[in-house]
């Protein structure tokens, strides 16, 4: 079982697994309770020192160079330089933290970008965001944080790397951009900040995509179907 088409391709190309021996079944992502989302949004924003009407961009993941957070910082600085009053929160820890701290200061983003460190309350942080960004520059198998963001009804922006396009459908539930493309990333953030109706539409599409592809019910159904087929074939 491969968790994405991108992983399937790697198994065939680099490991030599016969393609007919691989079944793609997406991992499920925990769903965000929509009834409690509004309460969580208010509480978390207060906890993080964010305003009720702030446009908040978020990214969640280990702070490593290949995750591309440095380009997100550049994009936030560009947006703010063009009059978009956006804030950014990044949850995660890792070796890239000192470099990101330095770049935040160099770009004049102190107080506008918050590095939250390692968090165990992602289900509370996601509802506090207006858009979730995955700016990876090298590889992704199937980033479940994007699926979790989809379950929270968020528009998504991701680089067209690995399994990202299997969660983010360009212009349907968000945008795909080229890796390291600061200009493209800032343009998409700016668009969502200036077009709340489109952002809401994309967020609703995200929720539907999660229900159709990444809910636990869907994953279990596909696994059950696969094993039933294997049992039937073994008895022939």
N, C-alpha and C positions, 0 to 999 in steps of 0.2 A: 504494500500500500504506500503510495506517495501522497504527500499532503498538498501537492499542487502540481500543475503541469510543468512549472519551472523545475521542481524537484525531479519529476519524471524524466525530463530532458537530460538532467545531470546524471541520473542513474544509467540511462542508455549510453550517453556520450562518454562518461568518465569511469563508470564502474563496469559497464558491459552487460548490464542486465537486459535480457531480451524484452523488447517493447511489449510483446503479448503476455508477459508475465507481470506486468505492472498495472495496477488499478489506482486511479486518482480518487481519493476521498478526502474532502477538506476537513481539517480539524474544526471542531465547534468552538465558538467563542461565547463566553458568558454574556447573557443579555442584561441590559440595564433596565431596571424597573421604571417605566415611563411615568407611573403615577407618583413616584417619589422624586423624580428628576428635578422638578421645579424647586422643591424644598432643598435638595442637595445643592442645586446651583447657587441659591442665595447663600446658604451656609458656607459653602466652600469659597465662594468669592469673598465673603467677609473674612474668612480664615486666611486667605492669601493676600489680603489687602487690595483686592480688585473692586472697581466700581460696578454697580448694577448694570450700567449702560456701556461699559468698556467693551470694545471688540477684542476678544481674547483668542489668540492663536496658540495651540498647544502641540507638543511633541513628546512622546513617551518612549523611552528605550535606553539601553546602555550607552553611556557616553564614550563611544569609540569613533575613530576618524572615519571609518567607512559608513557610519550612520549619517554623516553629512550635516550635523547640527551647525557647523560653522557657516554653511551657506544659508541656513534659515536665519541666523543672526544678521547676515548681510542683507537678506531680503527684508527683514523687519526694519532695519535702519533705512533702507531705500524707501519703504512705504511711509515711514514717519517723515522722511525728508520731502515726500510728495504730499504731505498734509493728511495722511491717514493716521488717526490717533489710535493705533493698535498697541496692545500689550502681548507679551508672550510668556508662557510658562513651559519649562522643560523638566520633566520628571525622569530621574535615572541617575546613575553614578557610574564612574569609570575613568580610565586614564586620560581622557580628553578634557576633564573638568578644568585643570589649570589654564589650558589654552582658551577655553570658552570664557572663563572668568576674565582673562586678559582682553579678549576681543570685545566683550561686552563693555568694558571700560573704554577701550579705544574708540568704539563706535558711539560713545555717549549714550549708552542704553541702560545705565545704572538706574534702577527703579522701574524701568520699562520691561526688562526681561528678568524673570526669576528662575534660577536653577533650584529645583526643589529637592534634589538628592533622591535617594532611594525611598520609594513610597509603597505602602501596602494598601492604599485606599484609591486605586485607579478607578474603581466603580463610582467613587464620589467626585473625583477630579474631572472625568469626562463630561458630565452634565454642565460643568462650569465653563466649558469651552464653547467657542462659536465655530471653530474649524480645527480639524486635526491634520497635522502635516507629518509625512514620512519622507525625509529628504535623503534616503540612502543613496550612496554613489557607486557601490560595487555589487553587492549581493543581497538577496532576500529570498528565503524559501517560501514561507507564507506568514507574513507579519500579523499575528493575531490581534495586535493592538489596533490595526485598521478595521478588522472585523468587529472588535469591541466598540470602536468609534462609530461604526455603522449601526450597531445595535442601539447606540445612544441617539441615533438620528442626526448625526453630524455630517456636514459636507466634508469631503476628504480631498487632500492634495498629496500626491505621491509622485516620486520619480518612476519612470517606466523601467524598473529594475526587477528582475526575478519574478516573484509571485504577486507583486503590487498590482499589476493590471488585472489580476484575477479577482480583486476586491474592488478596485476603483475603475469604474467605467467612465471614460472621459466625457465630460459635459452631461453625464447622466446623474451620478451621485458625487461628482467632484471633478477634479482635473488631474491629468497626467502631465508631467513636465520632464524635460531631459535632466540627467544628473548634472550637478554642479551649475545649473542654470539659474543664477540669482535673479536675472531680469524676468525670466518666465515665472519663477516662484513668486516674486513680488507682485507681478501683474495679476496673478490668480488670487492672491490674498486681497489685493486692492479691489478686484472685481467683487468678491464675496462681501467685503466690508461695505461697498457702495450699492450692492443689489441684494437687500435682505430677502426679497421675495424669491429670487433665484436660489439663494442660500437655503431657504426653507424648503423649496422644492427638491433640491439635491439631498437635503437631510432626510426628507420623507422617502426618497428613492433608496438612500442608504439603508434605512430601516427595513424596507422590503427585500433588498438584496441579502441582508443578514438573515431574515426569516427564511428565504428561499434557498440559501446556500450554506449558511454557517451556524444555524441553530443546532442544538444537541439532537433534536428530533430528526432532523435531516441526516446528520452524521450517522446516528444509530440505524436509521432506515437503510442507508447505503451499505453499512457494514453487514447488517443482517442479510441483505439481498446477496452480497458477495459470498458470504459463507454458505448460504443455502444453495447457491449455484455451484460452489466448489464441492459440497457434499453430494449434490445430484450427479455431478460429473464423475466423482470418484466411484460412484456405485454402478456406473455403466459397464 
